[in-house]
Amino acid sequence: MTGIKTTGEKKMMFFSGRAHPELAEAIAHELGVGVVPTKAFDFANGEIYVRYQESARGADCFLIQSHTAPINKWIMEQLIMIDALKRASARSITVIVPFYGYARQDKKHRGREPISARLVADLMKTAGADRILAVDLHTDQIQGFFDGPVDHLFALPLLADYVGSKVDRAKLTIVSPDAGRVRVADRWCDRLGAPLAIVHKRRDKDVANQVTVHEVVGDVEGRICVLVDDMIDTGGTICAAADALFAHGAEDVIVTATHGVLSGPAADRLKNSKVSEFVFTDTLPTPGELELDKITVLSIAPTIASAVREVFQDGSVTSLFDEQ
């Protein structure tokens, strides 16, 4: 299948870095195109080489790279690929970032800290990106960091509809793992017609990934609780929140998150958790050691492909999520 799709005088080309080729192939299949053949390798000292095997001159180019581990390598590869497209006379360059690296560093909590999420956006713009398409950014304000259009996609319809099809909705309670996720959890409530609860927590500011859960606000006794978050990294926060729900009488706990970062001790924490099911999308590849029966991975490819079509055809990406 060719990596080129034409509509009238316009030409679409779909490119992928090496971070998550399975997702790239799934999106390309949805679009009815192939991934443009690309020669990419690492030199002995770690420098990255990229060369496309087809001409990109005059094409609307879509380049996907999800910022998985080793995250700095894949961000650098994406920047190099953007630069290569710019120098190949691409008509436009849309960067697809299913998981946006450094998104949690979106503001200064204390003096002498960077705002790394802004730096990543600046680097993409400098490299030659015209547009960014991302899925469930950690905070909405990141959209303002890039000097150009940013299409913010949501996995909520995919995740919520899956959960809603599996459980007794009369017993369902949506739970935010902290105050910062309440707005997202509230949208889940609207979609599934369920009440809301909140787990109040306090994070140790001097120790990364250390969380102390204090109390549950809302009625969870005898309920099927769905904890909703944008990402799970080491699993400490979400597993502690689940423990708090069980301690307050929850009948069952299901955890959903768009991005399964799943680093460090996440594998052991998820395996040993009382949570009955963890539901992610495939914005990031799932580590092999986490291919467990209790982990479900849903495909985000149709959502991204629909957005790519709207961008290419000068349509409305926002219309894809108007029902929310």
Contacts in CASP RR format, 6 or more apart in sequence:
PFRMAT RR
TARGET T0000
AUTHOR 0000-0000-0000
METHOD contacts of the structure
MODEL  1
MTGIKTTGEKKMMFFSGRAHPELAEAIAHELGVGVVPTKAFDFANGEIYV
RYQESARGADCFLIQSHTAPINKWIMEQLIMIDALKRASARSITVIVPFY
GYARQDKKHRGREPISARLVADLMKTAGADRILAVDLHTDQIQGFFDGPV
DHLFALPLLADYVGSKVDRAKLTIVSPDAGRVRVADRWCDRLGAPLAIVH
KRRDKDVANQVTVHEVVGDVEGRICVLVDDMIDTGGTICAAADALFAHGA
EDVIVTATHGVLSGPAADRLKNSKVSEFVFTDTLPTPGELELDKITVLSI
APTIASAVREVFQDGSVTSLFDEQ
1 28 0 8 1.000
1 32 0 8 1.000
1 33 0 8 1.000
1 34 0 8 1.000
2 33 0 8 1.000
2 34 0 8 1.000
3 13 0 8 1.000
3 14 0 8 1.000
3 28 0 8 1.000
3 33 0 8 1.000
3 34 0 8 1.000
3 35 0 8 1.000
3 36 0 8 1.000
3 54 0 8 1.000
4 11 0 8 1.000
4 12 0 8 1.000
4 13 0 8 1.000
4 33 0 8 1.000
4 36 0 8 1.000
4 54 0 8 1.000
4 59 0 8 1.000
5 11 0 8 1.000
5 12 0 8 1.000
5 13 0 8 1.000
5 14 0 8 1.000
5 31 0 8 1.000
5 32 0 8 1.000
5 33 0 8 1.000
6 12 0 8 1.000
7 312 0 8 1.000
7 313 0 8 1.000
10 60 0 8 1.000
10 312 0 8 1.000
11 58 0 8 1.000
11 59 0 8 1.000
11 60 0 8 1.000
11 91 0 8 1.000
12 31 0 8 1.000
12 33 0 8 1.000
12 59 0 8 1.000
12 60 0 8 1.000
12 61 0 8 1.000
12 62 0 8 1.000
12 308 0 8 1.000
12 312 0 8 1.000
13 33 0 8 1.000
13 36 0 8 1.000
13 54 0 8 1.000
13 56 0 8 1.000
13 59 0 8 1.000
13 60 0 8 1.000
13 61 0 8 1.000
13 62 0 8 1.000
13 90 0 8 1.000
14 24 0 8 1.000
14 27 0 8 1.000
14 28 0 8 1.000
14 31 0 8 1.000
14 33 0 8 1.000
14 34 0 8 1.000
14 35 0 8 1.000
14 36 0 8 1.000
14 61 0 8 1.000
14 62 0 8 1.000
14 64 0 8 1.000
14 308 0 8 1.000
15 35 0 8 1.000
15 36 0 8 1.000
15 38 0 8 1.000
15 52 0 8 1.000
15 61 0 8 1.000
15 62 0 8 1.000
15 63 0 8 1.000
15 64 0 8 1.000
15 81 0 8 1.000
15 85 0 8 1.000
16 24 0 8 1.000
16 25 0 8 1.000
16 28 0 8 1.000
16 35 0 8 1.000
16 38 0 8 1.000
16 63 0 8 1.000
16 64 0 8 1.000
16 65 0 8 1.000
17 24 0 8 1.000
17 38 0 8 1.000
17 40 0 8 1.000
17 63 0 8 1.000
17 64 0 8 1.000
17 65 0 8 1.000
17 74 0 8 1.000
17 77 0 8 1.000
17 78 0 8 1.000
17 81 0 8 1.000
18 40 0 8 1.000
18 74 0 8 1.000
18 77 0 8 1.000
19 65 0 8 1.000
19 66 0 8 1.000
19 67 0 8 1.000
19 68 0 8 1.000
19 74 0 8 1.000
19 77 0 8 1.000
19 285 0 8 1.000
20 64 0 8 1.000
20 65 0 8 1.000
20 66 0 8 1.000
20 68 0 8 1.000
20 98 0 8 1.000
20 282 0 8 1.000
20 284 0 8 1.000
20 285 0 8 1.000
21 35 0 8 1.000
22 282 0 8 1.000
22 285 0 8 1.000
23 64 0 8 1.000
23 66 0 8 1.000
23 98 0 8 1.000
23 282 0 8 1.000
23 283 0 8 1.000
23 285 0 8 1.000
23 300 0 8 1.000
23 301 0 8 1.000
24 35 0 8 1.000
24 64 0 8 1.000
25 35 0 8 1.000
26 282 0 8 1.000
26 299 0 8 1.000
26 301 0 8 1.000
27 64 0 8 1.000
27 96 0 8 1.000
27 301 0 8 1.000
27 304 0 8 1.000
27 305 0 8 1.000
27 308 0 8 1.000
28 34 0 8 1.000
28 35 0 8 1.000
29 301 0 8 1.000
30 301 0 8 1.000
30 302 0 8 1.000
30 304 0 8 1.000
30 305 0 8 1.000
30 306 0 8 1.000
31 305 0 8 1.000
31 308 0 8 1.000
31 309 0 8 1.000
36 52 0 8 1.000
36 53 0 8 1.000
36 54 0 8 1.000
36 56 0 8 1.000
37 52 0 8 1.000
37 53 0 8 1.000
37 54 0 8 1.000
38 50 0 8 1.000
38 51 0 8 1.000
38 52 0 8 1.000
38 53 0 8 1.000
38 81 0 8 1.000
39 49 0 8 1.000
39 50 0 8 1.000
39 51 0 8 1.000
39 52 0 8 1.000
39 53 0 8 1.000
40 48 0 8 1.000
40 49 0 8 1.000
40 50 0 8 1.000
40 51 0 8 1.000
40 77 0 8 1.000
40 81 0 8 1.000
41 48 0 8 1.000
41 49 0 8 1.000
42 48 0 8 1.000
42 49 0 8 1.000
43 49 0 8 1.000
48 73 0 8 1.000
48 76 0 8 1.000
48 77 0 8 1.000
48 80 0 8 1.000
50 77 0 8 1.000
50 80 0 8 1.000
50 81 0 8 1.000
50 84 0 8 1.000
51 84 0 8 1.000
52 84 0 8 1.000
52 85 0 8 1.000
52 88 0 8 1.000
55 88 0 8 1.000
56 85 0 8 1.000
56 88 0 8 1.000
56 89 0 8 1.000
56 90 0 8 1.000
57 88 0 8 1.000
57 89 0 8 1.000
57 90 0 8 1.000
58 89 0 8 1.000
58 90 0 8 1.000
58 91 0 8 1.000
59 90 0 8 1.000
59 91 0 8 1.000
60 90 0 8 1.000
60 91 0 8 1.000
60 92 0 8 1.000
60 94 0 8 1.000
60 312 0 8 1.000
61 85 0 8 1.000
61 90 0 8 1.000
61 91 0 8 1.000
61 92 0 8 1.000
61 93 0 8 1.000
61 94 0 8 1.000
62 94 0 8 1.000
62 96 0 8 1.000
62 133 0 8 1.000
62 308 0 8 1.000
62 311 0 8 1.000
62 312 0 8 1.000
63 78 0 8 1.000
63 81 0 8 1.000
63 82 0 8 1.000
63 85 0 8 1.000
63 93 0 8 1.000
63 94 0 8 1.000
63 95 0 8 1.000
63 96 0 8 1.000
64 96 0 8 1.000
64 97 0 8 1.000
64 98 0 8 1.000
64 304 0 8 1.000
65 74 0 8 1.000
65 75 0 8 1.000
65 77 0 8 1.000
65 78 0 8 1.000
65 81 0 8 1.000
65 95 0 8 1.000
65 96 0 8 1.000
65 97 0 8 1.000
66 74 0 8 1.000
66 97 0 8 1.000
66 98 0 8 1.000
66 99 0 8 1.000
66 283 0 8 1.000
66 284 0 8 1.000
66 285 0 8 1.000
67 74 0 8 1.000
67 75 0 8 1.000
67 78 0 8 1.000
67 97 0 8 1.000
67 99 0 8 1.000
67 100 0 8 1.000
67 101 0 8 1.000
67 102 0 8 1.000
68 74 0 8 1.000
68 99 0 8 1.000
68 284 0 8 1.000
68 285 0 8 1.000
69 263 0 8 1.000
71 101 0 8 1.000
71 102 0 8 1.000
75 101 0 8 1.000
75 120 0 8 1.000
75 123 0 8 1.000
78 95 0 8 1.000
78 97 0 8 1.000
78 124 0 8 1.000
79 123 0 8 1.000
79 124 0 8 1.000
79 127 0 8 1.000
80 127 0 8 1.000
82 93 0 8 1.000
82 95 0 8 1.000
82 124 0 8 1.000
82 127 0 8 1.000
82 128 0 8 1.000
82 129 0 8 1.000
83 127 0 8 1.000
83 128 0 8 1.000
85 93 0 8 1.000
85 128 0 8 1.000
86 93 0 8 1.000
86 127 0 8 1.000
86 128 0 8 1.000
92 130 0 8 1.000
92 131 0 8 1.000
93 128 0 8 1.000
93 129 0 8 1.000
93 130 0 8 1.000
93 131 0 8 1.000
94 129 0 8 1.000
94 130 0 8 1.000
94 131 0 8 1.000
94 132 0 8 1.000
94 133 0 8 1.000
94 308 0 8 1.000
94 311 0 8 1.000
95 124 0 8 1.000
95 129 0 8 1.000
95 131 0 8 1.000
95 132 0 8 1.000
95 133 0 8 1.000
96 133 0 8 1.000
96 134 0 8 1.000
96 304 0 8 1.000
96 308 0 8 1.000
97 132 0 8 1.000
97 133 0 8 1.000
97 134 0 8 1.000
97 135 0 8 1.000
98 134 0 8 1.000
98 135 0 8 1.000
98 283 0 8 1.000
98 284 0 8 1.000
98 300 0 8 1.000
98 304 0 8 1.000
99 135 0 8 1.000
99 231 0 8 1.000
99 259 0 8 1.000
99 261 0 8 1.000
99 283 0 8 1.000
99 284 0 8 1.000
100 117 0 8 1.000
100 120 0 8 1.000
100 134 0 8 1.000
100 137 0 8 1.000
100 138 0 8 1.000
100 142 0 8 1.000
101 117 0 8 1.000
101 120 0 8 1.000
102 116 0 8 1.000
102 117 0 8 1.000
102 119 0 8 1.000
102 120 0 8 1.000
103 117 0 8 1.000
103 137 0 8 1.000
103 138 0 8 1.000
103 139 0 8 1.000
103 142 0 8 1.000
104 117 0 8 1.000
104 138 0 8 1.000
105 113 0 8 1.000
105 114 0 8 1.000
105 115 0 8 1.000
105 116 0 8 1.000
105 117 0 8 1.000
106 115 0 8 1.000
106 117 0 8 1.000
106 118 0 8 1.000
106 138 0 8 1.000
106 139 0 8 1.000
106 141 0 8 1.000
106 142 0 8 1.000
106 145 0 8 1.000
107 115 0 8 1.000
107 141 0 8 1.000
108 114 0 8 1.000
108 115 0 8 1.000
109 205 0 8 1.000
117 138 0 8 1.000
117 142 0 8 1.000
117 145 0 8 1.000
118 145 0 8 1.000
120 145 0 8 1.000
121 132 0 8 1.000
121 142 0 8 1.000
121 144 0 8 1.000
121 145 0 8 1.000
121 146 0 8 1.000
121 147 0 8 1.000
122 145 0 8 1.000
124 132 0 8 1.000
124 146 0 8 1.000
125 146 0 8 1.000
125 147 0 8 1.000
125 148 0 8 1.000
129 146 0 8 1.000
130 148 0 8 1.000
130 149 0 8 1.000
131 148 0 8 1.000
131 149 0 8 1.000
131 150 0 8 1.000
131 151 0 8 1.000
131 311 0 8 1.000
132 146 0 8 1.000
132 148 0 8 1.000
132 149 0 8 1.000
132 150 0 8 1.000
132 151 0 8 1.000
133 150 0 8 1.000
133 151 0 8 1.000
133 153 0 8 1.000
133 304 0 8 1.000
133 307 0 8 1.000
133 308 0 8 1.000
133 311 0 8 1.000
133 317 0 8 1.000
134 142 0 8 1.000
134 150 0 8 1.000
134 151 0 8 1.000
134 152 0 8 1.000
134 153 0 8 1.000
135 153 0 8 1.000
135 154 0 8 1.000
135 155 0 8 1.000
135 258 0 8 1.000
135 259 0 8 1.000
135 281 0 8 1.000
135 283 0 8 1.000
135 300 0 8 1.000
135 303 0 8 1.000
135 304 0 8 1.000
136 152 0 8 1.000
136 153 0 8 1.000
136 154 0 8 1.000
136 155 0 8 1.000
136 230 0 8 1.000
136 258 0 8 1.000
136 259 0 8 1.000
136 283 0 8 1.000
137 143 0 8 1.000
137 152 0 8 1.000
137 230 0 8 1.000
138 230 0 8 1.000
138 231 0 8 1.000
140 152 0 8 1.000
142 150 0 8 1.000
143 150 0 8 1.000
143 152 0 8 1.000
144 150 0 8 1.000
151 307 0 8 1.000
151 311 0 8 1.000
151 317 0 8 1.000
153 303 0 8 1.000
153 304 0 8 1.000
153 307 0 8 1.000
153 317 0 8 1.000
153 320 0 8 1.000
153 321 0 8 1.000
154 321 0 8 1.000
154 324 0 8 1.000
155 258 0 8 1.000
155 281 0 8 1.000
155 283 0 8 1.000
155 298 0 8 1.000
155 300 0 8 1.000
155 303 0 8 1.000
156 184 0 8 1.000
156 187 0 8 1.000
156 188 0 8 1.000
156 191 0 8 1.000
156 324 0 8 1.000
157 191 0 8 1.000
157 321 0 8 1.000
157 323 0 8 1.000
157 324 0 8 1.000
158 281 0 8 1.000
158 298 0 8 1.000
158 300 0 8 1.000
158 303 0 8 1.000
159 228 0 8 1.000
159 256 0 8 1.000
159 258 0 8 1.000
159 279 0 8 1.000
159 281 0 8 1.000
159 298 0 8 1.000
160 188 0 8 1.000
160 191 0 8 1.000
160 192 0 8 1.000
161 191 0 8 1.000
162 279 0 8 1.000
162 296 0 8 1.000
162 298 0 8 1.000
163 192 0 8 1.000
163 226 0 8 1.000
163 254 0 8 1.000
163 256 0 8 1.000
163 279 0 8 1.000
164 172 0 8 1.000
164 192 0 8 1.000
167 224 0 8 1.000
167 226 0 8 1.000
167 254 0 8 1.000
168 224 0 8 1.000
169 192 0 8 1.000
169 193 0 8 1.000
169 194 0 8 1.000
171 222 0 8 1.000
171 223 0 8 1.000
171 224 0 8 1.000
171 251 0 8 1.000
172 192 0 8 1.000
172 193 0 8 1.000
172 194 0 8 1.000
172 223 0 8 1.000
172 224 0 8 1.000
172 226 0 8 1.000
173 194 0 8 1.000
173 195 0 8 1.000
173 196 0 8 1.000
173 197 0 8 1.000
173 218 0 8 1.000
173 219 0 8 1.000
173 220 0 8 1.000
173 223 0 8 1.000
173 224 0 8 1.000
173 225 0 8 1.000
173 226 0 8 1.000
174 185 0 8 1.000
174 188 0 8 1.000
174 189 0 8 1.000
174 192 0 8 1.000
174 194 0 8 1.000
174 195 0 8 1.000
174 196 0 8 1.000
174 197 0 8 1.000
174 225 0 8 1.000
174 226 0 8 1.000
174 228 0 8 1.000
175 185 0 8 1.000
175 196 0 8 1.000
175 197 0 8 1.000
175 198 0 8 1.000
175 199 0 8 1.000
175 216 0 8 1.000
175 220 0 8 1.000
175 225 0 8 1.000
175 226 0 8 1.000
175 227 0 8 1.000
175 228 0 8 1.000
175 241 0 8 1.000
175 245 0 8 1.000
176 182 0 8 1.000
176 184 0 8 1.000
176 185 0 8 1.000
176 196 0 8 1.000
176 197 0 8 1.000
176 198 0 8 1.000
176 199 0 8 1.000
176 227 0 8 1.000
176 228 0 8 1.000
177 199 0 8 1.000
177 201 0 8 1.000
177 227 0 8 1.000
177 228 0 8 1.000
177 229 0 8 1.000
177 237 0 8 1.000
177 238 0 8 1.000
177 241 0 8 1.000
178 198 0 8 1.000
178 199 0 8 1.000
178 200 0 8 1.000
178 201 0 8 1.000
178 237 0 8 1.000
178 241 0 8 1.000
179 198 0 8 1.000
179 200 0 8 1.000
181 228 0 8 1.000
181 229 0 8 1.000
181 230 0 8 1.000
182 196 0 8 1.000
182 198 0 8 1.000
184 228 0 8 1.000
184 230 0 8 1.000
185 196 0 8 1.000
185 198 0 8 1.000
185 228 0 8 1.000
186 196 0 8 1.000
187 324 0 8 1.000
188 194 0 8 1.000
188 226 0 8 1.000
188 228 0 8 1.000
189 195 0 8 1.000
189 196 0 8 1.000
190 324 0 8 1.000
191 324 0 8 1.000
194 226 0 8 1.000
195 218 0 8 1.000
195 219 0 8 1.000
196 218 0 8 1.000
197 216 0 8 1.000
197 217 0 8 1.000
197 218 0 8 1.000
197 219 0 8 1.000
197 220 0 8 1.000
197 225 0 8 1.000
197 245 0 8 1.000
198 216 0 8 1.000
198 217 0 8 1.000
198 218 0 8 1.000
199 213 0 8 1.000
199 215 0 8 1.000
199 216 0 8 1.000
199 217 0 8 1.000
199 227 0 8 1.000
199 241 0 8 1.000
199 244 0 8 1.000
199 245 0 8 1.000
200 213 0 8 1.000
200 214 0 8 1.000
200 215 0 8 1.000
200 216 0 8 1.000
200 217 0 8 1.000
201 211 0 8 1.000
201 212 0 8 1.000
201 213 0 8 1.000
201 214 0 8 1.000
201 237 0 8 1.000
201 240 0 8 1.000
201 241 0 8 1.000
202 211 0 8 1.000
202 212 0 8 1.000
202 214 0 8 1.000
203 210 0 8 1.000
203 211 0 8 1.000
203 212 0 8 1.000
204 210 0 8 1.000
204 211 0 8 1.000
204 212 0 8 1.000
209 233 0 8 1.000
209 234 0 8 1.000
209 236 0 8 1.000
209 237 0 8 1.000
211 236 0 8 1.000
211 237 0 8 1.000
211 240 0 8 1.000
212 240 0 8 1.000
213 240 0 8 1.000
213 241 0 8 1.000
213 243 0 8 1.000
213 244 0 8 1.000
215 244 0 8 1.000
216 244 0 8 1.000
216 245 0 8 1.000
216 248 0 8 1.000
220 245 0 8 1.000
220 248 0 8 1.000
220 249 0 8 1.000
220 250 0 8 1.000
221 248 0 8 1.000
221 249 0 8 1.000
221 250 0 8 1.000
222 249 0 8 1.000
222 250 0 8 1.000
222 251 0 8 1.000
223 250 0 8 1.000
223 251 0 8 1.000
224 250 0 8 1.000
224 251 0 8 1.000
224 252 0 8 1.000
224 253 0 8 1.000
224 254 0 8 1.000
225 245 0 8 1.000
225 250 0 8 1.000
225 252 0 8 1.000
225 253 0 8 1.000
225 254 0 8 1.000
226 253 0 8 1.000
226 254 0 8 1.000
226 255 0 8 1.000
226 256 0 8 1.000
227 238 0 8 1.000
227 241 0 8 1.000
227 242 0 8 1.000
227 245 0 8 1.000
227 253 0 8 1.000
227 254 0 8 1.000
227 255 0 8 1.000
227 256 0 8 1.000
228 256 0 8 1.000
228 257 0 8 1.000
229 237 0 8 1.000
229 238 0 8 1.000
229 255 0 8 1.000
229 256 0 8 1.000
229 257 0 8 1.000
230 257 0 8 1.000
230 258 0 8 1.000
230 259 0 8 1.000
231 257 0 8 1.000
231 258 0 8 1.000
231 259 0 8 1.000
231 260 0 8 1.000
231 261 0 8 1.000
232 238 0 8 1.000
232 255 0 8 1.000
232 257 0 8 1.000
232 259 0 8 1.000
232 260 0 8 1.000
232 261 0 8 1.000
232 262 0 8 1.000
232 266 0 8 1.000
232 278 0 8 1.000
232 280 0 8 1.000
233 260 0 8 1.000
233 261 0 8 1.000
233 262 0 8 1.000
233 263 0 8 1.000
233 266 0 8 1.000
234 263 0 8 1.000
234 264 0 8 1.000
234 265 0 8 1.000
234 266 0 8 1.000
234 269 0 8 1.000
235 262 0 8 1.000
235 265 0 8 1.000
235 266 0 8 1.000
235 269 0 8 1.000
235 270 0 8 1.000
236 265 0 8 1.000
236 269 0 8 1.000
238 255 0 8 1.000
238 257 0 8 1.000
239 269 0 8 1.000
239 270 0 8 1.000
239 273 0 8 1.000
239 275 0 8 1.000
242 253 0 8 1.000
242 255 0 8 1.000
242 273 0 8 1.000
242 274 0 8 1.000
242 275 0 8 1.000
243 274 0 8 1.000
245 253 0 8 1.000
246 253 0 8 1.000
246 274 0 8 1.000
252 276 0 8 1.000
253 274 0 8 1.000
253 275 0 8 1.000
253 276 0 8 1.000
254 275 0 8 1.000
254 276 0 8 1.000
254 277 0 8 1.000
254 278 0 8 1.000
254 279 0 8 1.000
255 275 0 8 1.000
255 277 0 8 1.000
255 278 0 8 1.000
255 279 0 8 1.000
256 278 0 8 1.000
256 279 0 8 1.000
256 280 0 8 1.000
257 278 0 8 1.000
257 279 0 8 1.000
257 280 0 8 1.000
258 280 0 8 1.000
258 281 0 8 1.000
258 283 0 8 1.000
258 300 0 8 1.000
259 280 0 8 1.000
259 281 0 8 1.000
259 283 0 8 1.000
259 284 0 8 1.000
260 280 0 8 1.000
260 283 0 8 1.000
260 284 0 8 1.000
260 286 0 8 1.000
261 284 0 8 1.000
262 270 0 8 1.000
262 284 0 8 1.000
262 286 0 8 1.000
262 287 0 8 1.000
262 290 0 8 1.000
266 290 0 8 1.000
267 287 0 8 1.000
267 289 0 8 1.000
267 290 0 8 1.000
270 278 0 8 1.000
270 290 0 8 1.000
270 292 0 8 1.000
270 294 0 8 1.000
270 295 0 8 1.000
271 292 0 8 1.000
275 294 0 8 1.000
276 294 0 8 1.000
277 294 0 8 1.000
277 295 0 8 1.000
277 296 0 8 1.000
278 294 0 8 1.000
278 295 0 8 1.000
278 296 0 8 1.000
279 295 0 8 1.000
279 296 0 8 1.000
279 297 0 8 1.000
279 298 0 8 1.000
280 286 0 8 1.000
280 295 0 8 1.000
280 296 0 8 1.000
280 297 0 8 1.000
280 298 0 8 1.000
281 297 0 8 1.000
281 298 0 8 1.000
281 299 0 8 1.000
281 300 0 8 1.000
282 297 0 8 1.000
282 298 0 8 1.000
282 299 0 8 1.000
282 300 0 8 1.000
282 301 0 8 1.000
283 300 0 8 1.000
286 295 0 8 1.000
286 297 0 8 1.000
303 320 0 8 1.000
306 320 0 8 1.000
307 317 0 8 1.000
307 320 0 8 1.000
310 316 0 8 1.000
310 317 0 8 1.000
310 319 0 8 1.000
310 320 0 8 1.000
311 317 0 8 1.000
END
